[in-house]
């Protein structure tokens, strides 16, 4: 038990205290099974697992995306109150874009030597994590305003339009671990891991302009003055703001897996892992000003942390095949999330510059797992 607790103590950082206590539980369970030392010398065997994951995501930053400004405020004036300098009331923040469940596969293979040592390899992905929310049209009519550092500000062109935001993410994970069975119930893990987390935030106006918004050139104009030029064609608006980030995490991790309960064919298994990573993060911004797209890019390297934990119920169909159903959570810290990059994007009337990459965000993915194992 002492060796297991000492190994787990390396995961006792402030970000993973829960994982440390799970490791203590693992060590205690291991002590109860240590009496059956003969069981530790088991036959070498392979284990192949195939699972389906369904994860949702929370933790999407804290960036104001839409504010409401009264429609009788002028769109723009050379001086005095207008939509560029009236603060407005926040109507949408990025933290409201929590993503629903999205599915993905997980494939794993492990080998265990009769001495208790072994190796394991695992890969999974979760693609298509999405959330979207629109604000407007409002009654009475109000301006929908989004602002960024510098001169950029965006409103709807007409009172019938809404301002919508979509956040889309995807995750890949590949890990290789060495493993050692300290008892028939407890296995310690140490290895290397790569994770890639991508995030894209995009703002749009919908539906399209029914005509050229030439009313903007009549100063001062209010939302009631926003009418299409008669006979002008429908104007399709490109997304007015797109922030995309990619985080490539490379690092090492330690952990433990334990059977915490067993009865006949049924068993309950817990797992906890923590790791320290280098995050190579990139950010790309595409900003539309007067229907022209201005790009900007930046990259950086930063320290990231990963914590993972879960619990799974297993039912053995026979000596070789088992069915698994579980819950799992994955916490990522030190990420570059797309909403956080808005404040690191500077604008002028004719340029866009990415002034850096903000890697101070965290996010949590959690959900259910279901699958089969085959041992031979």
One Martini backbone bead per residue (centre of mass of N, CA, C, O) as a GRO file, in nm:
protein
  376
    1UNK     BB    1   0.056   0.062  -0.019
    2UNK     BB    2   0.288   0.264  -0.003
    3UNK     BB    3   0.373   0.262  -0.304
    4UNK     BB    4   0.103   0.360  -0.417
    5UNK     BB    5   0.086   0.628  -0.260
    6UNK     BB    6   0.352   0.746  -0.366
    7UNK     BB    7   0.274   0.747  -0.665
    8UNK     BB    8   0.013   0.928  -0.626
    9UNK     BB    9   0.149   1.192  -0.507
   10UNK     BB   10   0.214   1.323  -0.794
   11UNK     BB   11  -0.119   1.398  -0.817
   12UNK     BB   12  -0.145   1.642  -0.573
   13UNK     BB   13  -0.243   1.872  -0.716
   14UNK     BB   14  -0.469   2.129  -0.728
   15UNK     BB   15  -0.613   1.998  -0.996
   16UNK     BB   16  -0.612   1.671  -0.843
   17UNK     BB   17  -0.737   1.584  -0.563
   18UNK     BB   18  -0.948   1.372  -0.649
   19UNK     BB   19  -0.743   1.178  -0.781
   20UNK     BB   20  -0.580   1.118  -0.521
   21UNK     BB   21  -0.810   0.983  -0.361
   22UNK     BB   22  -0.849   0.757  -0.565
   23UNK     BB   23  -0.566   0.639  -0.524
   24UNK     BB   24  -0.604   0.565  -0.228
   25UNK     BB   25  -0.827   0.365  -0.283
   26UNK     BB   26  -0.658   0.183  -0.460
   27UNK     BB   27  -0.449   0.108  -0.239
   28UNK     BB   28  -0.648  -0.020  -0.039
   29UNK     BB   29  -0.748  -0.240  -0.227
   30UNK     BB   30  -0.468  -0.365  -0.271
   31UNK     BB   31  -0.424  -0.458   0.024
   32UNK     BB   32  -0.666  -0.663   0.030
   33UNK     BB   33  -0.522  -0.837  -0.222
   34UNK     BB   34  -0.222  -0.923  -0.129
   35UNK     BB   35  -0.263  -1.213  -0.011
   36UNK     BB   36  -0.292  -1.308  -0.326
   37UNK     BB   37   0.003  -1.350  -0.463
   38UNK     BB   38  -0.037  -1.582  -0.668
   39UNK     BB   39  -0.226  -1.414  -0.864
   40UNK     BB   40   0.001  -1.227  -0.988
   41UNK     BB   41   0.090  -1.491  -1.155
   42UNK     BB   42  -0.009  -1.459  -1.451
   43UNK     BB   43  -0.094  -1.500  -1.749
   44UNK     BB   44  -0.027  -1.411  -2.045
   45UNK     BB   45  -0.205  -1.131  -2.204
   46UNK     BB   46  -0.458  -1.014  -2.410
   47UNK     BB   47  -0.638  -0.692  -2.465
   48UNK     BB   48  -0.941  -0.602  -2.631
   49UNK     BB   49  -1.099  -0.282  -2.705
   50UNK     BB   50  -1.442  -0.157  -2.767
   51UNK     BB   51  -1.577   0.179  -2.789
   52UNK     BB   52  -1.833   0.411  -2.695
   53UNK     BB   53  -1.877   0.764  -2.702
   54UNK     BB   54  -2.049   1.027  -2.489
   55UNK     BB   55  -1.983   1.370  -2.506
   56UNK     BB   56  -1.963   1.661  -2.319
   57UNK     BB   57  -1.933   2.032  -2.287
   58UNK     BB   58  -1.764   2.245  -2.055
   59UNK     BB   59  -1.610   2.534  -2.086
   60UNK     BB   60  -1.629   2.843  -2.290
   61UNK     BB   61  -1.571   3.076  -2.134
   62UNK     BB   62  -1.564   3.467  -2.094
   63UNK     BB   63  -1.740   3.612  -2.355
   64UNK     BB   64  -1.872   3.871  -2.503
   65UNK     BB   65  -2.113   3.869  -2.789
   66UNK     BB   66  -2.392   4.016  -2.692
   67UNK     BB   67  -2.550   4.338  -2.712
   68UNK     BB   68  -2.796   4.568  -2.597
   69UNK     BB   69  -2.923   4.846  -2.791
   70UNK     BB   70  -3.107   5.091  -2.840
   71UNK     BB   71  -3.275   5.183  -3.138
   72UNK     BB   72  -3.245   5.513  -3.079
   73UNK     BB   73  -2.960   5.474  -3.130
   74UNK     BB   74  -2.719   5.557  -3.314
   75UNK     BB   75  -2.513   5.395  -3.515
   76UNK     BB   76  -2.364   5.675  -3.612
   77UNK     BB   77  -2.136   5.934  -3.495
   78UNK     BB   78  -1.894   6.171  -3.462
   79UNK     BB   79  -2.065   6.239  -3.196
   80UNK     BB   80  -2.164   6.078  -2.935
   81UNK     BB   81  -2.400   5.860  -2.904
   82UNK     BB   82  -2.345   5.511  -2.997
   83UNK     BB   83  -2.278   5.180  -3.089
   84UNK     BB   84  -1.963   5.216  -3.004
   85UNK     BB   85  -2.021   5.356  -2.684
   86UNK     BB   86  -2.255   5.183  -2.591
   87UNK     BB   87  -2.264   4.922  -2.381
   88UNK     BB   88  -2.503   4.780  -2.284
   89UNK     BB   89  -2.663   4.453  -2.268
   90UNK     BB   90  -2.601   4.147  -2.195
   91UNK     BB   91  -2.712   3.845  -2.396
   92UNK     BB   92  -2.424   3.698  -2.468
   93UNK     BB   93  -2.217   3.425  -2.366
   94UNK     BB   94  -1.986   3.177  -2.398
   95UNK     BB   95  -2.088   3.010  -2.139
   96UNK     BB   96  -2.368   2.933  -2.307
   97UNK     BB   97  -2.196   2.710  -2.505
   98UNK     BB   98  -2.273   2.432  -2.430
   99UNK     BB   99  -2.212   2.100  -2.524
  100UNK     BB  100  -2.334   1.841  -2.654
  101UNK     BB  101  -2.355   1.531  -2.731
  102UNK     BB  102  -2.083   1.329  -2.861
  103UNK     BB  103  -1.938   1.095  -3.068
  104UNK     BB  104  -1.707   0.804  -3.029
  105UNK     BB  105  -1.416   0.620  -3.044
  106UNK     BB  106  -1.250   0.333  -2.871
  107UNK     BB  107  -0.916   0.196  -2.875
  108UNK     BB  108  -0.768  -0.109  -2.731
  109UNK     BB  109  -0.443  -0.239  -2.608
  110UNK     BB  110  -0.307  -0.517  -2.410
  111UNK     BB  111  -0.019  -0.632  -2.209
  112UNK     BB  112   0.049  -0.922  -1.989
  113UNK     BB  113   0.274  -1.034  -1.778
  114UNK     BB  114   0.340  -1.271  -1.538
  115UNK     BB  115   0.499  -1.047  -1.357
  116UNK     BB  116   0.292  -0.771  -1.405
  117UNK     BB  117   0.382  -0.658  -1.658
  118UNK     BB  118   0.311  -0.389  -1.907
  119UNK     BB  119   0.107  -0.275  -2.188
  120UNK     BB  120  -0.058   0.020  -2.346
  121UNK     BB  121  -0.308   0.117  -2.600
  122UNK     BB  122  -0.480   0.435  -2.689
  123UNK     BB  123  -0.777   0.551  -2.876
  124UNK     BB  124  -0.959   0.870  -2.926
  125UNK     BB  125  -1.270   1.038  -3.032
  126UNK     BB  126  -1.440   1.371  -3.052
  127UNK     BB  127  -1.683   1.476  -3.271
  128UNK     BB  128  -1.914   1.735  -3.302
  129UNK     BB  129  -1.900   1.962  -3.100
  130UNK     BB  130  -2.199   2.160  -3.030
  131UNK     BB  131  -2.302   2.516  -3.033
  132UNK     BB  132  -2.601   2.735  -3.043
  133UNK     BB  133  -2.688   3.098  -3.059
  134UNK     BB  134  -2.953   3.340  -3.071
  135UNK     BB  135  -3.018   3.697  -3.118
  136UNK     BB  136  -3.311   3.774  -3.211
  137UNK     BB  137  -3.545   3.965  -3.260
  138UNK     BB  138  -3.659   4.258  -3.107
  139UNK     BB  139  -3.918   4.369  -2.858
  140UNK     BB  140  -3.821   4.619  -2.905
  141UNK     BB  141  -3.598   4.746  -3.099
  142UNK     BB  142  -3.251   4.629  -3.115
  143UNK     BB  143  -2.932   4.633  -3.091
  144UNK     BB  144  -2.674   4.415  -3.211
  145UNK     BB  145  -2.364   4.385  -3.027
  146UNK     BB  146  -2.016   4.358  -3.130
  147UNK     BB  147  -1.690   4.364  -2.973
  148UNK     BB  148  -1.349   4.474  -3.031
  149UNK     BB  149  -1.046   4.547  -3.036
  150UNK     BB  150  -1.067   4.864  -3.137
  151UNK     BB  151  -1.284   4.932  -3.423
  152UNK     BB  152  -1.460   4.689  -3.386
  153UNK     BB  153  -1.807   4.656  -3.497
  154UNK     BB  154  -2.130   4.480  -3.466
  155UNK     BB  155  -2.431   4.477  -3.655
  156UNK     BB  156  -2.718   4.481  -3.770
  157UNK     BB  157  -2.889   4.585  -4.066
  158UNK     BB  158  -3.169   4.470  -3.955
  159UNK     BB  159  -3.445   4.417  -3.748
  160UNK     BB  160  -3.496   4.103  -3.855
  161UNK     BB  161  -3.232   4.024  -3.732
  162UNK     BB  162  -2.984   3.797  -3.621
  163UNK     BB  163  -2.737   3.692  -3.376
  164UNK     BB  164  -2.502   3.432  -3.429
  165UNK     BB  165  -2.350   3.150  -3.245
  166UNK     BB  166  -2.075   2.912  -3.295
  167UNK     BB  167  -1.951   2.613  -3.131
  168UNK     BB  168  -1.667   2.403  -3.228
  169UNK     BB  169  -1.544   2.070  -3.146
  170UNK     BB  170  -1.236   1.864  -3.102
  171UNK     BB  171  -1.102   1.526  -3.015
  172UNK     BB  172  -0.776   1.383  -2.950
  173UNK     BB  173  -0.634   1.053  -2.836
  174UNK     BB  174  -0.296   0.935  -2.746
  175UNK     BB  175  -0.170   0.638  -2.568
  176UNK     BB  176   0.119   0.517  -2.367
  177UNK     BB  177   0.159   0.245  -2.128
  178UNK     BB  178   0.290   0.145  -1.840
  179UNK     BB  179   0.248  -0.158  -1.634
  180UNK     BB  180   0.157  -0.256  -1.282
  181UNK     BB  181   0.084  -0.523  -1.068
  182UNK     BB  182   0.040  -0.490  -0.720
  183UNK     BB  183  -0.231  -0.649  -0.761
  184UNK     BB  184  -0.519  -0.805  -0.854
  185UNK     BB  185  -0.665  -0.497  -0.832
  186UNK     BB  186  -0.392  -0.329  -0.903
  187UNK     BB  187  -0.284  -0.064  -1.138
  188UNK     BB  188  -0.008   0.091  -1.262
  189UNK     BB  189   0.069   0.407  -1.437
  190UNK     BB  190   0.293   0.502  -1.721
  191UNK     BB  191   0.329   0.777  -1.969
  192UNK     BB  192   0.230   0.881  -2.291
  193UNK     BB  193   0.081   1.184  -2.457
  194UNK     BB  194  -0.174   1.283  -2.701
  195UNK     BB  195  -0.345   1.596  -2.765
  196UNK     BB  196  -0.630   1.730  -2.955
  197UNK     BB  197  -0.769   2.066  -2.948
  198UNK     BB  198  -1.049   2.205  -3.114
  199UNK     BB  199  -1.167   2.551  -3.187
  200UNK     BB  200  -1.480   2.717  -3.305
  201UNK     BB  201  -1.581   3.058  -3.361
  202UNK     BB  202  -1.902   3.193  -3.492
  203UNK     BB  203  -2.035   3.484  -3.657
  204UNK     BB  204  -2.380   3.576  -3.752
  205UNK     BB  205  -2.623   3.679  -3.996
  206UNK     BB  206  -2.991   3.641  -3.973
  207UNK     BB  207  -3.089   3.694  -4.247
  208UNK     BB  208  -3.043   3.825  -4.526
  209UNK     BB  209  -3.010   4.089  -4.709
  210UNK     BB  210  -3.266   4.264  -4.898
  211UNK     BB  211  -3.040   4.491  -4.922
  212UNK     BB  212  -2.873   4.765  -4.936
  213UNK     BB  213  -2.715   4.936  -4.652
  214UNK     BB  214  -2.727   5.270  -4.716
  215UNK     BB  215  -2.828   5.400  -4.445
  216UNK     BB  216  -2.539   5.427  -4.307
  217UNK     BB  217  -2.481   5.713  -4.470
  218UNK     BB  218  -2.701   5.832  -4.275
  219UNK     BB  219  -2.636   6.100  -4.065
  220UNK     BB  220  -2.825   5.992  -3.841
  221UNK     BB  221  -2.902   5.642  -3.765
  222UNK     BB  222  -3.161   5.427  -3.698
  223UNK     BB  223  -3.328   5.135  -3.683
  224UNK     BB  224  -3.583   5.261  -3.828
  225UNK     BB  225  -3.389   5.341  -4.091
  226UNK     BB  226  -3.358   5.029  -4.169
  227UNK     BB  227  -3.370   5.018  -4.516
  228UNK     BB  228  -3.387   4.911  -4.817
  229UNK     BB  229  -3.294   4.951  -5.128
  230UNK     BB  230  -3.470   4.988  -5.388
  231UNK     BB  231  -3.390   4.711  -5.605
  232UNK     BB  232  -3.190   4.568  -5.448
  233UNK     BB  233  -3.003   4.313  -5.378
  234UNK     BB  234  -2.929   4.041  -5.226
  235UNK     BB  235  -2.725   3.999  -4.925
  236UNK     BB  236  -2.454   3.802  -4.842
  237UNK     BB  237  -2.325   3.725  -4.536
  238UNK     BB  238  -2.050   3.684  -4.390
  239UNK     BB  239  -1.880   3.597  -4.147
  240UNK     BB  240  -1.771   3.836  -3.907
  241UNK     BB  241  -1.655   3.597  -3.706
  242UNK     BB  242  -1.343   3.399  -3.671
  243UNK     BB  243  -1.227   3.154  -3.434
  244UNK     BB  244  -0.926   2.946  -3.435
  245UNK     BB  245  -0.812   2.653  -3.255
  246UNK     BB  246  -0.499   2.469  -3.173
  247UNK     BB  247  -0.418   2.190  -2.955
  248UNK     BB  248  -0.096   2.050  -2.878
  249UNK     BB  249  -0.038   1.776  -2.661
  250UNK     BB  250   0.272   1.698  -2.481
  251UNK     BB  251   0.327   1.411  -2.253
  252UNK     BB  252   0.291   1.304  -1.916
  253UNK     BB  253   0.174   1.017  -1.710
  254UNK     BB  254  -0.025   0.913  -1.427
  255UNK     BB  255  -0.170   0.611  -1.260
  256UNK     BB  256  -0.481   0.421  -1.183
  257UNK     BB  257  -0.620   0.085  -1.145
  258UNK     BB  258  -0.936  -0.050  -1.000
  259UNK     BB  259  -1.098  -0.299  -0.817
  260UNK     BB  260  -1.372  -0.216  -0.596
  261UNK     BB  261  -1.568  -0.453  -0.709
  262UNK     BB  262  -1.686  -0.806  -0.658
  263UNK     BB  263  -1.937  -1.038  -0.824
  264UNK     BB  264  -1.869  -1.275  -0.991
  265UNK     BB  265  -1.938  -1.127  -1.301
  266UNK     BB  266  -1.914  -0.872  -1.140
  267UNK     BB  267  -1.770  -0.532  -1.176
  268UNK     BB  268  -1.572  -0.250  -1.039
  269UNK     BB  269  -1.405   0.027  -1.202
  270UNK     BB  270  -1.125   0.245  -1.145
  271UNK     BB  271  -0.988   0.566  -1.274
  272UNK     BB  272  -0.667   0.756  -1.273
  273UNK     BB  273  -0.528   1.064  -1.429
  274UNK     BB  274  -0.218   1.252  -1.468
  275UNK     BB  275  -0.072   1.553  -1.641
  276UNK     BB  276   0.209   1.690  -1.822
  277UNK     BB  277   0.223   1.964  -2.068
  278UNK     BB  278   0.278   2.067  -2.398
  279UNK     BB  279   0.146   2.358  -2.570
  280UNK     BB  280   0.071   2.389  -2.910
  281UNK     BB  281  -0.063   2.700  -3.011
  282UNK     BB  282  -0.323   2.814  -3.237
  283UNK     BB  283  -0.436   3.116  -3.423
  284UNK     BB  284  -0.732   3.204  -3.621
  285UNK     BB  285  -0.848   3.494  -3.797
  286UNK     BB  286  -1.177   3.602  -3.934
  287UNK     BB  287  -1.258   3.929  -4.060
  288UNK     BB  288  -1.541   4.132  -4.130
  289UNK     BB  289  -1.512   4.428  -4.347
  290UNK     BB  290  -1.714   4.528  -4.572
  291UNK     BB  291  -1.710   4.218  -4.691
  292UNK     BB  292  -1.410   4.181  -4.592
  293UNK     BB  293  -1.143   3.959  -4.542
  294UNK     BB  294  -0.940   3.931  -4.240
  295UNK     BB  295  -0.640   3.797  -4.149
  296UNK     BB  296  -0.500   3.604  -3.860
  297UNK     BB  297  -0.196   3.504  -3.672
  298UNK     BB  298  -0.090   3.266  -3.406
  299UNK     BB  299   0.173   3.145  -3.171
  300UNK     BB  300   0.240   2.899  -2.901
  301UNK     BB  301   0.387   2.804  -2.580
  302UNK     BB  302   0.260   2.586  -2.313
  303UNK     BB  303   0.127   2.490  -2.015
  304UNK     BB  304  -0.035   2.176  -1.932
  305UNK     BB  305  -0.331   2.003  -1.804
  306UNK     BB  306  -0.435   1.661  -1.704
  307UNK     BB  307  -0.752   1.503  -1.614
  308UNK     BB  308  -0.862   1.162  -1.532
  309UNK     BB  309  -1.186   0.994  -1.482
  310UNK     BB  310  -1.347   0.677  -1.371
  311UNK     BB  311  -1.632   0.444  -1.410
  312UNK     BB  312  -1.689   0.077  -1.438
  313UNK     BB  313  -1.900  -0.172  -1.553
  314UNK     BB  314  -1.870  -0.535  -1.540
  315UNK     BB  315  -1.958  -0.817  -1.765
  316UNK     BB  316  -1.914  -1.158  -1.785
  317UNK     BB  317  -1.988  -1.380  -2.036
  318UNK     BB  318  -1.693  -1.498  -2.021
  319UNK     BB  319  -1.353  -1.566  -2.021
  320UNK     BB  320  -1.323  -1.344  -2.279
  321UNK     BB  321  -1.596  -1.179  -2.245
  322UNK     BB  322  -1.692  -0.826  -2.201
  323UNK     BB  323  -1.904  -0.585  -2.052
  324UNK     BB  324  -1.929  -0.215  -2.073
  325UNK     BB  325  -2.015   0.053  -1.828
  326UNK     BB  326  -1.969   0.419  -1.813
  327UNK     BB  327  -1.788   0.691  -1.658
  328UNK     BB  328  -1.638   1.008  -1.781
  329UNK     BB  329  -1.356   1.243  -1.725
  330UNK     BB  330  -1.210   1.547  -1.886
  331UNK     BB  331  -0.942   1.765  -1.798
  332UNK     BB  332  -0.843   2.093  -1.929
  333UNK     BB  333  -0.542   2.289  -1.893
  334UNK     BB  334  -0.407   2.543  -2.087
  335UNK     BB  335  -0.594   2.666  -2.309
  336UNK     BB  336  -0.702   2.754  -2.643
  337UNK     BB  337  -0.981   2.934  -2.680
  338UNK     BB  338  -1.171   3.103  -2.897
  339UNK     BB  339  -1.307   3.330  -2.720
  340UNK     BB  340  -1.027   3.435  -2.588
  341UNK     BB  341  -0.914   3.573  -2.869
  342UNK     BB  342  -1.060   3.843  -2.900
  343UNK     BB  343  -0.867   4.008  -2.694
  344UNK     BB  344  -0.616   3.916  -2.914
  345UNK     BB  345  -0.766   4.115  -3.135
  346UNK     BB  346  -0.669   4.362  -3.351
  347UNK     BB  347  -0.821   4.669  -3.485
  348UNK     BB  348  -0.885   4.829  -3.792
  349UNK     BB  349  -1.030   4.952  -4.076
  350UNK     BB  350  -0.771   4.768  -4.243
  351UNK     BB  351  -0.705   4.561  -3.992
  352UNK     BB  352  -0.564   4.246  -3.855
  353UNK     BB  353  -0.436   4.139  -3.524
  354UNK     BB  354  -0.251   3.895  -3.362
  355UNK     BB  355  -0.116   3.942  -3.031
  356UNK     BB  356  -0.189   3.637  -2.950
  357UNK     BB  357  -0.219   3.354  -2.711
  358UNK     BB  358  -0.470   3.229  -2.513
  359UNK     BB  359  -0.376   2.982  -2.233
  360UNK     BB  360  -0.615   3.017  -1.972
  361UNK     BB  361  -0.799   2.772  -2.021
  362UNK     BB  362  -1.084   2.562  -1.949
  363UNK     BB  363  -1.209   2.213  -1.971
  364UNK     BB  364  -1.501   1.981  -1.986
  365UNK     BB  365  -1.534   1.629  -2.031
  366UNK     BB  366  -1.841   1.426  -2.037
  367UNK     BB  367  -1.961   1.074  -1.994
  368UNK     BB  368  -2.028   0.786  -2.176
  369UNK     BB  369  -1.956   0.426  -2.180
  370UNK     BB  370  -1.942   0.158  -2.435
  371UNK     BB  371  -1.847  -0.204  -2.440
  372UNK     BB  372  -1.584  -0.437  -2.535
  373UNK     BB  373  -1.404  -0.740  -2.434
  374UNK     BB  374  -1.098  -0.926  -2.535
  375UNK     BB  375  -0.943  -1.226  -2.425
  376UNK     BB  376  -0.598  -1.410  -2.495
   0.00000   0.00000   0.00000
